């Protein structure tokens, strides 16, 4: 026991000094090992860069991450593992190729890492999905704001300059584009015309470039108005009668055309093709349509449907057999 106590006393004597010596030894080992040249495999992301003007990326590379062996001081290899370098794969004169060789020279090291070099890459080949670029011209379609459509009637075929825009992008994407709309804009007329520059709406054109981002739209407008005709007679097909016999008609459209409507020109009627061959004796509901409207003018009848009934037979006269050739006065 006496010998054990003596050994423990010697071991714990000057313990602070011994602990400091151990820490210094570990520090020296770390410093020395950090400066020693060694090798290490580190995962590296592949970044394909298309430099062929006829192609565009259609997806990420496969695999997207490769293993690269680096050689250099341990300290810089630690930094490299944290910074994660990138392997830049330039794609030139693609043609029909879809698989591409990669090599250590393509690895881009982070700034500050000077004494490390890439020596090997696994795997040495990656596959990249590409699409050939195409060019196509499509018409520009002006799109007016909701307030403008409520307030104004735009004349036929407003002019757009340029009328077409040239698109460049993947063939599959271009095949789905029939036209390019403008952003919705509110009309600011000067008297009865407008001329405004507006931007194109490119929200759905991902991966597609346009020859221009802005066009000028010109056209004529007229203020939209409503006009009410309180009593418009409703006509019915032969041998039928309607109730009510008059309807209220509201017409909407360009101010100049609405003002030209004369009440006698409006005709409300029940279309024959909206009725069966034989109308029931108790009558039935049928829609009312309005004729005699200028182009660009719409009409709404109230009520929109009327009761259609057979005309009553004239008293004191026997029914006329069909195809008898006799005409009964009305």
Secondary structure, 3 states (H helix, E strand, C coil): CHHHHHHHHHHHCCHHHHHHHHHHHHHHHHHHHHHCEEEEEEEEEEEEEECCCCEEECCCCECCEEEEEEEEEHHHHHHHHHHCCEEEEEECCCCCCCEEECCHHHEECCCCCCCCEEEEEECCEEECCEEEEEEEEEEEECCECHHHHHHEEECCCCEEECCEEEEEEEHHHHHCCCEEEECCECCCCECCEEEEEEEECCCCCCCCEECCCEEEEEEEEEEEEEEEEEEEEEECCCCEEEECCEEEEEEEEEHHHHHCCCHHHCEEECCHHHCCCCCCCCCEEEECEEECCCCCCEEEEECCEEEEEECCCCCCCCCCCCCCCCCCCC
